[in-house]
């Protein structure tokens, strides 16, 4: 009997043959990228600011800041935008607690030291 060989299936149908398929698959397995709601990835689309911040936070193992007395720092980034918590997580120095959901709960903002 011949051995069974399992070939990896690309997580997104539109990355097959793309030059960065291995990197995209690795980022997917690590939970850094999720793709779009329709199951595609659009590997040649430009990455916008909110996506960049989200990718960096996920790569660093940081969760989105959704809970607690969160202050909105960006006028174009507000609840219920999917990226709201990621922008706040990356921007403001704070103390927080990681929740079971993977989100982070704000305890308090930490004042930035003066710039000399």
Buried (B, 14 or more C-beta within 10 A) or exposed (E): EEEEEEEEEBBBEBBEEBEEBEEBBEBBEEEBBEBEEEEEBEBEEEEEEBBEBBBBBBEEEBBBBBBBEBEEEBEEBEEEEEBBBBBBBBBBEBEBEEEEEEBBBBEEBEEEEEEE
